[in-house]
Amino acid sequence: MRLCKNLLLEWLDDSKCNRIERILWLNLGNNDVVTIELNNTTALPMWQKCSEIEIALAANAVQILEVDPYVVWVQKEEEIDEKHKQHRDEAWQVIEPLIEKGEQIFIRTIRGRLVADTVVKTGRTSATIYNYLRRYWQGGQVKNALLPRFDQCGGSGKLRQSNHRKRGRPNKLTLGEQQAIGVNVDQQVREYFRRGIQLFYETRSGRTLKQCYQLTLEKFFHQGYETINGVLVPILPPAEELPTYAQFYYWYKKDRDLCRTLKSRVGEHRFNLRHRAVTGNATNIASGPGSLYQIDATIGDIYLVSSLDRNRLIGRPVIYLVVDVFSRLIVGFSVSLEGPSWLGAMLALENATANKVKFCQEYGIEITEAQWPSHHLPEAILADRGELLSNNANNLVNALGIRVDNTPPFRPDWKPIVERYFRLSNDKLIHWMPGAVHQTYERGDKDYRLDAVLDLNQFRKLMLLCILNHNNQHRLDTYPANEYMIADGVEPYPINLWHWGVQNQGCPRVMPREIVRLNLLPTDSASVTHQGIYYRGLFYTCELAVREQWFIKARLEGRWKLSIAYDPRQIDTIYLRNEGGKRMEVCHLLPVSKTFTGRDWHEATDYLALKQQRQQVAQTRSQRSQAVFHANVEEIVCEASTQTEAARCDLNPHKRVKNIRSSRQLERGHERLSGADYFRPEVSDNAQTVVPIVRDSQLEGEEQEYVPPPQPFDKLRRLREESWNNDS
């Protein structure tokens, strides 16, 4: 490298501080160069030979510095304070005639004579003039090198030595007493401060710094103890003999380790979550759409009602969200009453692979494929140490080829995207719905739970609308777009980022929905009965069962069990896992169970459990009524037995049985006489009197007894009597 003006050279020798020189002037023709040492407050220009410096550079005894330590003085004119400009201009007026002399100022004898003349003209001392020249040369031979360096005055940041004189600004007592009042902080006092802060402030107790100061005085600055009511109380000296809170606060701020203090006060977990430095970006770990999904769950801040009985509250739902890290697109969700669990996570992942057009149609929402195009499996899933930290996750790895990553304990900030979207859903939707949880609930306010009106399906539909709005309309102003996105003019909306990523980074992988459901939906056992396929109190049927006459076989041979898969969000269908779980057969509700069509499994299970509870409650009523019935029966039987035993004579049993027919006829006649009114048909009071028609032949003869015409009731009675006679 050729030598040039203002070049910095560092001479590498065995001294602790290498010598750094700046080239002020050079004449390659004469092989002359003038340098000045930077790290020397008394340095003056030195003449050297260019060839010597080049030889030293070749021998690596000198290296060229790229960073100029005086570059800090390169400032814009409008950024310089007016007073600083004034000082600079005054100094420049003094040395400007000297600088204009060119290389003559670097010759020692001529420089001395020129400086002496300047002293006479300006009235400045030679030391001042040499100081101006030195600052100008060492600072790169620019005018701003003469700016005042007030920041280096006063020993800012340097530790003062403690002596008998009171340091610092005098307080009001000092002004009134005309003598210094207070104490200086020496090494011993600083040590007391440090120990007091460790004992009383850097703990989980939550004490304020003011309380810590008072406890430190009581612990380390007392003069002894006195007994008050049997308790040792420290005796503190007068306040003017103690360090003040301002001194305590100053040394706390000066000596503190902020990271250690926060960790000791709030704990390492909370420090990592709320106070650590955030210098990375989650998007950097995702290469494209589907490369990484984040999944998490939260309990919705809203109360829901049952769709079967809207007067009953069913609590707060559990919401799962699955978010694509690259595009910020919400690719799947789940709303259920399942607590944060493996089942809830699998329902959300199953929804992430579903055809969103058909899924939205189930809730009466019409969309196009372009509005929600995600139905893919991810390469990896990032979750917390919960649902996916189990043996169940092996199925995701082995069967679906999904890598499962888990965050460290208490570090939800490692999946910030999905965590932030829960807050967005609250701000956009949930907090404005009836039944939403109010954080500022005060005594006397109306119970917000009683405002609940939404059931599970209605809340799912609202979440669907919220997700569609987010994916298509939420602008990501802070999204870190790469250079290719900027070149293509991609607007930072999740749907745009997804489409751009698919076109440029590749499309995520897909699998047949049947295989995904077999591996993600929860499994259980159902029974084949003569009434249908029985599961949790409901009956189903399928084409395979009808074709192979399962229900008839169950009536003849008894029931048997089958392995099934089911969707807790949808009660209408269950899935038979045939051929060892390799094939699925869809089963539909039978008409006898159609009451629960379109309901949620949790609602149906809750209703059936409530029904069983009511049956148990009704058992008391049934048992009491049975007791009354049995008591009356016993009373009547006992009375009949007593009467029969009293009237029984010593008749031959054979004769008793032989006379059944005659006894029956006698009893029947007696029954007719005693119950004549019972057998006579009722006639209403408003009925008209019927006048019989008498033939003329009957009027000519003697008077005859009137015989009423036969009634339908008589015919029925005659048929009944004939039936009794035949039985006897």
Wavefront OBJ file of the C-alpha trace (Angstrom):
o trace
v 0.000 0.000 0.000
v 1.376 3.440 -0.927
v 1.926 5.970 1.843
v -0.410 8.939 1.892
v -1.292 11.944 3.985
v -3.152 11.319 7.327
v -2.382 7.574 7.170
v -2.105 5.949 10.628
v 0.869 3.682 11.387
v 1.226 1.451 14.440
v 4.768 0.402 15.331
v 4.795 -3.099 16.785
v 7.440 -3.304 19.490
v 7.756 -4.990 22.865
v 6.310 -2.085 24.852
v 2.910 -2.324 26.551
v 1.478 0.458 24.390
v 2.468 0.469 20.749
v 3.436 3.791 19.185
v 0.844 5.180 16.773
v 1.863 7.863 14.298
v 0.015 9.950 11.739
v 1.618 11.050 8.448
v 1.369 14.841 8.237
v 3.336 15.498 5.057
v 5.475 13.507 2.634
v 7.656 14.108 -0.368
v 8.221 10.892 -2.252
v 10.735 12.565 -4.531
v 13.029 13.428 -1.638
v 12.065 10.273 0.294
v 10.951 12.485 3.212
v 7.926 12.015 5.459
v 6.734 13.953 8.520
v 4.798 12.120 11.281
v 3.464 12.913 14.741
v 2.825 10.515 17.595
v -0.804 10.315 18.693
v -0.646 8.810 22.168
v 1.730 11.472 23.443
v 0.605 14.803 24.910
v 3.950 16.508 24.188
v 4.550 15.147 20.691
v 5.887 17.325 17.873
v 6.390 16.564 14.167
v 9.231 14.159 13.322
v 11.114 13.765 10.025
v 11.603 10.225 8.717
v 12.458 8.466 5.471
v 9.736 6.861 3.360
v 11.974 3.911 2.551
v 12.426 3.102 6.242
v 8.659 2.969 6.781
v 8.170 0.804 3.685
v 10.859 -1.628 4.878
v 9.158 -1.790 8.305
v 5.808 -2.464 6.628
v 7.326 -5.281 4.594
v 8.860 -6.754 7.747
v 5.506 -6.510 9.599
v 7.105 -4.213 12.141
v 4.482 -1.610 11.274
v 0.834 -2.076 10.459
v -1.618 0.356 8.920
v -4.687 1.143 11.026
v -8.076 1.281 9.352
v -9.939 2.908 12.262
v -9.073 6.502 13.125
v -9.606 7.250 16.866
v -10.186 10.927 16.026
v -13.060 10.242 13.690
v -15.437 11.173 16.533
v -14.637 14.819 15.858
v -16.100 14.589 12.373
v -19.482 16.190 13.018
v -22.041 18.025 10.979
v -21.866 21.769 11.391
v -25.471 22.055 12.590
v -24.821 19.490 15.326
v -22.029 21.535 16.958
v -22.875 23.789 19.872
v -22.447 27.512 19.208
v -20.043 28.002 22.120
v -17.941 25.112 20.849
v -17.859 26.710 17.401
v -16.690 29.947 18.975
v -13.802 28.220 20.785
v -12.852 26.373 17.587
v -12.868 29.497 15.431
v -10.767 31.458 17.938
v -8.150 28.697 18.004
v -8.154 28.471 14.211
v -7.535 32.192 13.835
v -4.443 31.785 15.992
v -2.825 28.913 14.063
v -4.184 29.531 10.545
v -1.164 31.719 9.508
v 1.162 28.981 10.736
v -0.641 26.220 8.843
v -0.457 28.270 5.651
v 3.354 28.109 5.802
v 3.177 24.542 4.512
v 6.092 22.206 5.225
v 8.071 25.054 6.868
v 6.012 24.645 10.053
v 7.422 21.145 10.388
v 11.028 22.431 10.534
v 11.924 22.935 14.182
v 13.921 26.157 13.905
v 11.436 27.870 11.630
v 8.479 26.679 13.755
v 9.981 28.204 16.894
v 10.420 31.607 15.238
v 6.871 31.522 13.764
v 5.348 30.611 17.135
v 7.240 33.432 18.831
v 5.868 35.923 16.306
v 2.327 34.559 16.869
v 2.706 35.030 20.618
v 3.438 38.680 20.057
v 0.544 39.156 17.653
v -2.175 37.252 19.530
v -1.066 37.568 23.136
v -1.432 33.798 23.606
v 1.297 31.817 25.313
v 3.555 29.550 23.321
v 2.222 26.527 25.254
v -1.304 27.390 24.110
v -0.218 27.774 20.502
v 1.690 24.480 20.571
v -1.382 22.816 22.106
v -3.549 24.122 19.238
v -1.061 22.889 16.644
v -0.707 19.486 18.304
v -4.484 18.985 18.440
v -4.762 20.048 14.804
v -2.042 17.648 13.615
v -3.054 14.694 15.761
v -6.748 15.157 14.888
v -6.249 14.683 11.152
v -5.407 18.273 10.140
v -9.045 19.372 10.049
v -10.570 22.462 11.604
v -12.943 20.492 13.860
v -9.950 18.936 15.624
v -9.794 22.254 17.489
v -13.240 21.788 19.060
v -13.054 22.021 22.863
v -12.981 18.740 24.702
v -15.069 19.654 27.695
v -16.168 16.040 28.109
v -12.654 15.223 29.254
v -12.708 17.890 31.948
v -13.483 17.315 35.587
v -12.555 13.631 35.721
v -16.008 12.401 34.776
v -16.533 8.824 35.904
v -13.318 8.723 37.916
v -13.391 7.653 41.531
v -12.651 10.502 43.974
v -10.349 9.979 46.890
v -11.968 10.232 50.311
v -10.492 12.698 52.853
v -11.668 14.756 55.780
v -13.295 17.401 53.622
v -16.965 16.798 52.759
v -17.382 16.229 49.039
v -20.402 17.025 46.944
v -22.959 19.791 46.888
v -23.591 21.295 50.340
v -27.048 20.663 51.724
v -29.363 23.205 53.336
v -28.148 22.408 56.844
v -24.590 23.145 55.747
v -25.659 26.523 54.393
v -27.382 27.366 57.661
v -24.666 26.140 60.017
v -21.801 27.505 57.893
v -19.963 24.192 58.258
v -19.888 20.945 56.321
v -22.452 18.435 57.547
v -22.557 14.841 56.382
v -20.206 11.953 55.714
v -18.107 10.923 52.751
v -18.591 7.488 51.237
v -15.366 5.524 51.526
v -14.592 1.894 50.736
v -16.038 0.653 54.018
v -19.332 2.517 53.527
v -19.545 1.233 49.954
v -19.066 -2.293 51.244
v -21.915 -1.767 53.729
v -24.078 -0.492 50.872
v -23.221 -3.520 48.754
v -23.995 -5.990 51.538
v -27.230 -4.198 52.432
v -28.410 -4.305 48.837
v -27.662 -8.027 48.643
v -29.439 -8.735 51.919
v -32.532 -6.576 51.582
v -33.007 -5.550 47.944
v -31.729 -8.339 45.709
v -34.280 -10.803 47.053
v -37.767 -12.009 46.130
v -39.295 -10.002 49.004
v -40.049 -7.039 46.728
v -38.754 -4.327 49.064
v -38.246 -0.859 47.646
v -34.827 0.770 47.548
v -35.967 3.212 50.238
v -36.839 0.348 52.573
v -33.524 -1.306 51.756
v -31.699 1.913 52.700
v -33.400 2.059 56.096
v -32.672 -1.605 56.848
v -29.047 -1.120 55.795
v -28.667 1.738 58.287
v -30.165 -0.404 61.026
v -27.942 -3.351 60.156
v -24.508 -1.737 59.622
v -24.546 1.834 60.980
v -26.005 1.458 64.463
v -24.106 2.402 67.622
v -25.500 -0.382 69.739
v -28.826 -1.686 71.015
v -31.368 -0.720 73.631
v -34.117 -2.830 75.085
v -37.651 -1.574 74.507
v -40.474 -3.783 75.781
v -38.063 -6.698 75.875
v -36.961 -6.208 72.269
v -33.433 -5.216 71.169
v -33.701 -2.050 69.064
v -30.662 -0.668 67.157
v -29.572 2.835 68.141
v -28.835 4.992 65.107
v -26.577 8.081 65.261
v -27.933 11.496 64.182
v -28.908 11.804 60.538
v -26.003 14.158 59.732
v -23.593 11.387 60.784
v -25.185 8.858 58.438
v -24.922 8.548 54.657
v -27.946 10.004 52.915
v -30.382 8.171 50.672
v -29.030 10.188 47.718
v -25.548 8.766 48.383
v -26.976 5.274 48.777
v -28.895 5.614 45.505
v -25.850 7.016 43.662
v -23.610 4.115 44.618
v -26.362 1.608 43.966
v -26.728 2.928 40.398
v -22.948 3.070 39.934
v -22.113 -0.409 41.224
v -25.202 -2.388 40.320
v -25.280 -5.314 37.933
v -28.710 -4.807 36.371
v -28.955 -8.371 35.080
v -28.105 -9.885 38.474
v -30.436 -7.498 40.304
v -33.436 -8.330 38.119
v -32.811 -12.062 38.291
v -32.570 -11.960 42.076
v -35.742 -9.872 42.440
v -38.067 -11.511 39.887
v -36.381 -14.858 39.269
v -34.532 -16.118 36.234
v -37.667 -17.455 34.523
v -39.499 -14.135 34.674
v -36.331 -12.258 33.752
v -35.957 -14.345 30.599
v -39.603 -13.795 29.774
v -39.995 -10.064 30.461
v -36.639 -8.355 30.839
v -34.049 -10.065 28.652
v -32.661 -8.401 25.548
v -34.541 -9.340 22.362
v -32.092 -9.189 19.487
v -33.293 -12.013 17.218
v -36.252 -12.691 14.959
v -38.390 -15.825 14.817
v -38.790 -15.607 11.051
v -35.118 -16.407 10.522
v -35.631 -20.046 11.556
v -38.361 -20.642 8.948
v -37.230 -21.139 5.355
v -40.707 -21.021 3.812
v -44.406 -21.838 4.300
v -44.882 -25.074 6.220
v -41.288 -25.304 7.415
v -42.262 -24.526 11.005
v -45.594 -24.249 12.784
v -46.051 -22.863 16.282
v -48.873 -24.292 18.386
v -50.222 -23.224 21.747
v -53.415 -23.154 23.804
v -55.161 -20.697 26.059
v -58.411 -20.583 27.973
v -60.769 -18.164 26.238
v -61.810 -15.122 28.253
v -65.508 -15.772 27.619
v -68.275 -17.935 29.090
v -70.449 -20.073 26.815
v -73.869 -21.710 27.137
v -75.020 -25.199 26.205
v -76.746 -25.569 22.842
v -79.001 -28.266 24.360
v -80.115 -26.087 27.269
v -79.211 -22.438 26.808
v -79.968 -21.704 30.452
v -76.927 -23.715 31.481
v -73.402 -22.236 31.464
v -70.656 -24.614 30.306
v -67.681 -22.470 31.301
v -64.830 -21.094 29.224
v -63.566 -22.801 26.049
v -60.021 -23.924 25.342
v -58.619 -22.312 22.183
v -55.753 -23.815 20.188
v -54.018 -21.904 17.404
v -51.537 -23.218 14.830
v -49.512 -20.474 13.102
v -47.079 -20.689 10.209
v -43.893 -18.882 11.282
v -42.790 -17.791 7.806
v -46.026 -16.116 6.689
v -47.751 -15.529 10.075
v -50.821 -17.274 8.564
v -53.133 -18.997 11.051
v -53.299 -22.443 9.431
v -55.523 -24.210 11.961
v -57.430 -23.820 15.199
v -59.560 -25.704 17.668
v -62.229 -24.611 20.121
v -63.355 -27.251 22.581
v -63.950 -27.959 26.233
v -60.900 -30.222 26.423
v -58.276 -28.769 28.723
v -54.864 -28.056 27.213
v -53.960 -31.628 26.330
v -52.737 -33.943 23.611
v -56.303 -34.316 22.336
v -56.805 -30.568 21.911
v -53.456 -30.185 20.140
v -54.249 -33.019 17.729
v -57.626 -31.490 16.883
v -55.879 -28.232 15.977
v -53.289 -30.059 13.845
v -56.026 -32.061 12.143
v -57.779 -28.808 11.321
v -54.514 -27.419 9.920
v -54.563 -30.196 7.290
v -58.279 -29.822 6.478
v -59.711 -28.322 3.308
v -60.681 -24.889 4.569
v -63.341 -24.298 1.908
v -65.335 -27.349 3.028
v -64.617 -26.629 6.667
v -66.017 -23.100 6.422
v -69.088 -24.393 4.560
v -69.972 -26.460 7.627
v -70.461 -23.159 9.467
v -72.262 -21.397 6.635
v -69.246 -19.351 5.496
v -68.362 -19.280 1.809
v -64.700 -18.683 0.898
v -62.404 -19.460 -1.985
v -59.270 -21.582 -1.926
v -57.111 -18.464 -2.289
v -58.519 -16.913 0.904
v -57.304 -19.762 3.119
v -55.069 -22.110 1.102
v -53.358 -23.979 3.944
v -54.076 -27.720 4.194
v -50.527 -28.977 4.577
v -48.376 -30.838 7.054
v -45.421 -28.951 8.537
v -41.833 -30.076 8.587
v -41.598 -29.211 12.286
v -43.824 -28.093 15.158
v -42.689 -25.846 17.997
v -44.668 -26.269 21.219
v -44.115 -25.754 24.908
v -43.240 -28.528 27.324
v -46.792 -29.811 27.594
v -48.954 -31.736 25.161
v -46.182 -32.699 22.729
v -43.670 -33.723 25.392
v -44.970 -37.294 25.655
v -44.791 -40.684 23.994
v -47.798 -39.706 21.887
v -45.535 -37.375 19.928
v -43.705 -40.402 18.547
v -46.705 -41.000 16.287
v -46.215 -37.581 14.712
v -42.554 -38.318 14.073
v -42.875 -41.888 12.835
v -46.208 -41.868 10.961
v -46.393 -38.300 9.640
v -42.726 -37.328 9.488
v -43.122 -34.187 11.624
v -40.219 -33.058 13.786
v -41.385 -31.995 17.252
v -39.482 -29.230 19.073
v -40.259 -28.066 22.592
v -39.310 -24.800 24.241
v -37.441 -24.752 27.569
v -39.525 -24.534 30.760
v -41.173 -21.166 31.436
v -40.091 -19.735 28.068
v -43.247 -18.907 26.078
v -41.266 -16.056 24.531
v -39.578 -18.654 22.310
v -42.837 -18.922 20.358
v -43.869 -15.258 20.386
v -45.974 -15.319 17.210
v -48.707 -17.643 18.446
v -48.602 -16.048 21.903
v -49.203 -12.608 20.371
v -52.136 -13.864 18.303
v -54.042 -14.891 21.417
v -53.926 -11.273 22.505
v -55.033 -10.164 19.036
v -58.063 -12.458 19.185
v -58.957 -11.020 22.576
v -58.572 -7.430 21.410
v -60.442 -7.923 18.139
v -63.247 -10.227 19.204
v -63.549 -11.871 22.589
v -63.432 -8.857 24.911
v -66.404 -7.290 23.113
v -68.692 -10.335 23.247
v -71.443 -10.948 25.838
v -70.134 -13.182 28.589
v -66.531 -11.968 28.220
v -64.374 -11.967 31.340
v -63.947 -8.493 32.815
v -60.571 -7.920 34.429
v -61.829 -4.868 36.353
v -64.666 -6.579 38.172
v -65.665 -4.707 41.304
v -67.937 -5.538 44.163
v -71.545 -4.806 43.292
v -71.045 -5.150 39.536
v -73.264 -7.458 37.554
v -71.885 -10.979 37.160
v -70.558 -10.971 33.583
v -71.053 -14.742 33.361
v -74.803 -14.212 33.286
v -74.434 -12.263 30.014
v -73.265 -15.378 28.142
v -75.368 -16.173 25.048
v -72.967 -17.964 22.651
v -72.694 -21.743 22.367
v -69.651 -23.645 21.122
v -70.592 -23.712 17.450
v -71.489 -20.029 17.405
v -68.185 -19.155 19.070
v -66.326 -21.320 16.544
v -67.994 -19.410 13.734
v -66.909 -16.095 15.275
v -63.350 -17.400 15.596
v -63.460 -18.444 11.957
v -64.442 -14.920 10.907
v -61.706 -13.454 13.107
v -59.072 -15.770 11.597
v -60.166 -15.002 8.034
v -59.946 -11.293 8.804
v -56.473 -11.712 10.248
v -55.139 -13.824 7.390
v -56.427 -11.523 4.672
v -56.616 -8.035 6.208
v -54.095 -7.788 9.080
v -51.078 -5.811 7.880
v -47.744 -6.878 9.391
v -45.923 -3.549 9.447
v -42.988 -4.959 11.445
v -42.521 -8.096 9.311
v -38.809 -8.503 8.360
v -39.165 -8.782 4.582
v -36.119 -10.058 2.714
v -34.609 -8.428 -0.358
v -36.531 -10.681 -2.765
v -39.884 -9.798 -1.206
v -39.017 -6.123 -1.460
v -38.032 -6.540 -5.114
v -41.347 -8.282 -5.873
v -43.347 -5.628 -3.992
v -44.993 -8.103 -1.602
v -47.506 -6.422 0.700
v -47.000 -7.674 4.282
v -50.301 -9.514 4.711
v -50.207 -13.153 5.877
v -52.064 -14.422 2.805
v -49.691 -12.556 0.455
v -46.626 -13.865 2.265
v -47.977 -17.428 2.072
v -48.651 -17.232 -1.680
v -45.256 -15.621 -2.324
v -43.526 -18.273 -0.228
v -45.268 -21.134 -2.070
v -44.291 -19.678 -5.450
v -40.673 -18.952 -4.530
v -39.746 -21.260 -1.661
v -41.754 -24.362 -2.617
v -45.112 -25.826 -1.617
v -45.447 -27.652 1.735
v -46.172 -31.372 1.699
v -49.617 -32.948 1.936
v -50.968 -36.365 2.928
v -54.331 -38.079 2.343
v -56.808 -36.791 4.899
v -57.729 -40.356 5.909
v -54.143 -41.091 6.979
v -53.933 -37.814 8.877
v -57.177 -38.518 10.722
v -56.103 -42.074 11.579
v -52.993 -40.713 13.252
v -54.360 -37.551 14.852
v -57.965 -38.190 15.952
v -58.463 -39.776 19.387
v -59.389 -43.462 19.473
v -61.788 -45.460 21.648
v -63.928 -48.605 21.640
v -67.565 -48.946 20.543
v -69.959 -51.907 20.829
v -72.029 -53.556 18.097
v -75.553 -54.246 19.428
v -78.851 -55.236 17.828
v -79.869 -51.556 18.045
v -76.781 -50.230 16.246
v -73.148 -49.363 16.941
v -73.272 -48.064 20.509
v -70.859 -45.360 21.672
v -71.314 -43.061 24.693
v -75.069 -43.503 24.807
v -75.655 -42.911 21.072
v -76.267 -45.335 18.198
v -74.622 -45.294 14.758
v -74.736 -47.304 11.577
v -72.597 -47.700 8.444
v -72.767 -49.430 5.085
v -70.413 -52.191 6.211
v -72.599 -53.034 9.228
v -75.757 -53.193 7.118
v -74.096 -55.212 4.378
v -72.693 -57.797 6.778
v -75.831 -57.820 8.996
v -73.970 -56.966 12.173
v -77.054 -55.942 14.113
v -78.841 -59.267 13.501
v -75.700 -61.166 14.494
v -75.467 -59.108 17.674
v -79.015 -60.171 18.634
v -78.196 -63.826 18.121
v -74.568 -64.024 19.218
v -74.252 -61.053 21.590
v -72.421 -57.744 21.294
v -68.748 -57.244 20.448
v -66.336 -54.302 20.482
v -64.760 -52.317 17.652
v -61.923 -49.789 17.512
v -63.063 -46.331 16.413
v -61.752 -42.800 15.957
v -63.878 -39.750 16.683
v -63.827 -35.985 16.423
v -64.860 -34.385 19.743
v -66.130 -31.322 17.865
v -68.557 -33.334 15.716
v -71.003 -35.878 17.054
v -72.660 -36.742 13.725
v -69.984 -39.227 12.625
v -67.472 -41.663 14.059
v -64.898 -43.671 12.133
v -64.328 -47.441 12.308
v -60.620 -48.300 12.229
v -60.595 -51.371 9.993
v -57.696 -53.577 8.965
v -55.697 -52.742 12.042
v -56.190 -48.994 11.658
v -55.205 -48.844 7.979
v -58.677 -47.981 6.654
v -61.583 -45.912 7.959
v -65.319 -46.532 7.621
v -67.617 -43.583 8.295
v -70.543 -44.216 10.649
v -73.574 -41.918 10.899
v -76.119 -41.317 13.654
v -79.260 -43.465 13.635
v -82.640 -41.676 13.763
v -83.048 -42.654 17.417
v -80.063 -40.411 18.238
v -80.805 -37.579 15.799
v -81.560 -35.259 18.730
v -77.828 -34.602 19.028
v -77.189 -33.825 15.362
v -74.791 -30.912 14.942
v -73.839 -30.897 18.614
v -70.484 -31.162 20.302
v -69.375 -34.340 22.067
v -68.758 -32.407 25.245
v -72.293 -31.031 25.239
v -73.795 -34.472 24.557
v -71.681 -36.109 27.246
v -72.604 -33.359 29.658
v -76.305 -33.813 28.865
v -76.153 -37.610 29.285
v -74.276 -37.228 32.577
v -76.918 -34.767 33.766
v -79.600 -37.235 32.701
v -77.980 -39.947 34.810
v -77.830 -37.564 37.744
v -81.539 -36.867 37.381
v -82.210 -40.602 37.227
v -80.338 -41.047 40.470
v -82.278 -38.183 42.014
v -85.556 -39.779 40.809
v -84.560 -43.092 42.365
v -85.671 -41.846 45.766
v -89.123 -41.043 44.421
v -89.362 -44.421 42.704
v -88.295 -46.337 45.793
v -90.778 -44.485 47.994
v -93.660 -45.047 45.554
v -92.771 -48.743 45.327
v -92.790 -48.931 49.103
v -96.318 -47.434 49.228
v -97.507 -49.789 46.492
v -96.097 -52.871 48.173
v -97.566 -51.867 51.547
v -101.064 -51.478 50.056
v -100.775 -54.791 48.238
v -99.659 -56.510 51.407
v -102.529 -54.970 53.349
v -105.148 -56.127 50.859
v -103.677 -59.621 50.598
v -103.558 -59.975 54.358
v -107.163 -58.830 54.694
v -108.264 -61.264 51.963
v -106.340 -64.092 53.537
v -107.915 -63.436 56.930
v -111.414 -63.359 55.481
v -110.857 -66.493 53.441
v -109.438 -68.443 56.362
v -112.368 -67.428 58.575
v -114.973 -68.531 55.997
v -113.238 -71.697 54.869
v -115.009 -74.958 55.855
v -113.774 -78.483 55.691
v -114.602 -79.070 52.043
v -112.823 -81.536 49.893
v -110.334 -79.678 47.670
v -111.609 -81.648 44.708
v -115.140 -80.352 45.262
v -113.886 -76.793 45.541
v -112.262 -77.019 42.153
v -115.197 -78.880 40.603
v -117.778 -76.173 41.466
v -115.897 -73.315 39.812
v -118.450 -72.876 36.996
v -121.532 -72.782 39.229
v -119.758 -70.537 41.713
v -118.790 -68.254 38.908
v -122.403 -67.939 37.732
v -123.607 -67.127 41.244
v -120.870 -64.539 41.685
v -121.703 -63.035 38.347
v -125.347 -62.667 39.245
v -124.404 -61.088 42.524
v -122.011 -58.762 40.774
v -124.746 -57.692 38.373
v -127.154 -56.919 41.145
v -124.651 -55.074 43.299
v -123.068 -53.252 40.384
v -126.210 -52.546 38.233
v -125.431 -48.878 38.082
v -121.904 -49.691 36.925
v -123.106 -51.746 33.964
v -125.922 -49.309 32.952
v -124.804 -46.813 30.293
v -124.585 -43.241 31.469
v -127.206 -40.769 30.211
v -126.433 -37.110 30.345
v -128.859 -34.664 31.928
v -129.292 -32.866 28.613
v -130.216 -36.014 26.710
v -133.733 -35.982 25.145
v -136.371 -38.572 26.184
v -136.780 -41.307 23.621
v -140.442 -42.303 22.928
v -140.695 -45.862 21.650
v -142.715 -46.591 18.535
v -145.615 -49.011 19.221
v -147.104 -51.092 16.434
v -150.912 -50.981 15.826
v -151.175 -54.709 16.394
v -149.827 -54.226 19.874
v -152.422 -51.554 20.634
v -155.369 -53.779 19.647
v -154.631 -56.549 22.122
v -154.188 -56.531 25.826
v -151.615 -54.394 27.456
v -148.057 -55.890 27.227
v -144.899 -55.219 29.239
v -142.546 -52.737 27.603
v -139.195 -54.173 26.429
v -136.547 -51.597 25.472
v -134.712 -52.174 22.210
v -131.312 -53.877 22.408
v -128.340 -51.531 23.007
v -124.748 -51.947 21.721
v -123.615 -52.210 25.324
v -125.781 -55.322 25.810
v -124.142 -57.004 22.835
v -120.667 -56.317 24.231
v -121.702 -57.635 27.645
v -123.115 -60.798 26.091
v -119.924 -61.446 24.173
v -117.887 -60.909 27.342
v -120.056 -63.360 29.312
v -119.728 -65.998 26.609
v -115.987 -65.577 26.695
v -115.937 -66.024 30.480
v -118.120 -69.156 30.234
v -115.809 -70.693 27.664
v -112.786 -69.977 29.863
v -114.425 -71.604 32.857
l 1 2 3 4 5 6 7 8 9 10 11 12 13 14 15 16 17 18 19 20 21 22 23 24 25 26 27 28 29 30 31 32 33 34 35 36 37 38 39 40 41 42 43 44 45 46 47 48 49 50 51 52 53 54 55 56 57 58 59 60 61 62 63 64 65 66 67 68 69 70 71 72 73 74 75 76 77 78 79 80 81 82 83 84 85 86 87 88 89 90 91 92 93 94 95 96 97 98 99 100 101 102 103 104 105 106 107 108 109 110 111 112 113 114 115 116 117 118 119 120 121 122 123 124 125 126 127 128 129 130 131 132 133 134 135 136 137 138 139 140 141 142 143 144 145 146 147 148 149 150 151 152 153 154 155 156 157 158 159 160 161 162 163 164 165 166 167 168 169 170 171 172 173 174 175 176 177 178 179 180 181 182 183 184 185 186 187 188 189 190 191 192 193 194 195 196 197 198 199 200 201 202 203 204 205 206 207 208 209 210 211 212 213 214 215 216 217 218 219 220 221 222 223 224 225 226 227 228 229 230 231 232 233 234 235 236 237 238 239 240 241 242 243 244 245 246 247 248 249 250 251 252 253 254 255 256 257 258 259 260 261 262 263 264 265 266 267 268 269 270 271 272 273 274 275 276 277 278 279 280 281 282 283 284 285 286 287 288 289 290 291 292 293 294 295 296 297 298 299 300 301 302 303 304 305 306 307 308 309 310 311 312 313 314 315 316 317 318 319 320 321 322 323 324 325 326 327 328 329 330 331 332 333 334 335 336 337 338 339 340 341 342 343 344 345 346 347 348 349 350 351 352 353 354 355 356 357 358 359 360 361 362 363 364 365 366 367 368 369 370 371 372 373 374 375 376 377 378 379 380 381 382 383 384 385 386 387 388 389 390 391 392 393 394 395 396 397 398 399 400 401 402 403 404 405 406 407 408 409 410 411 412 413 414 415 416 417 418 419 420 421 422 423 424 425 426 427 428 429 430 431 432 433 434 435 436 437 438 439 440 441 442 443 444 445 446 447 448 449 450 451 452 453 454 455 456 457 458 459 460 461 462 463 464 465 466 467 468 469 470 471 472 473 474 475 476 477 478 479 480 481 482 483 484 485 486 487 488 489 490 491 492 493 494 495 496 497 498 499 500 501 502 503 504 505 506 507 508 509 510 511 512 513 514 515 516 517 518 519 520 521 522 523 524 525 526 527 528 529 530 531 532 533 534 535 536 537 538 539 540 541 542 543 544 545 546 547 548 549 550 551 552 553 554 555 556 557 558 559 560 561 562 563 564 565 566 567 568 569 570 571 572 573 574 575 576 577 578 579 580 581 582 583 584 585 586 587 588 589 590 591 592 593 594 595 596 597 598 599 600 601 602 603 604 605 606 607 608 609 610 611 612 613 614 615 616 617 618 619 620 621 622 623 624 625 626 627 628 629 630 631 632 633 634 635 636 637 638 639 640 641 642 643 644 645 646 647 648 649 650 651 652 653 654 655 656 657 658 659 660 661 662 663 664 665 666 667 668 669 670 671 672 673 674 675 676 677 678 679 680 681 682 683 684 685 686 687 688 689 690 691 692 693 694 695 696 697 698 699 700 701 702 703 704 705 706 707 708 709 710 711 712 713 714 715 716 717 718 719 720 721 722 723 724 725 726 727 728
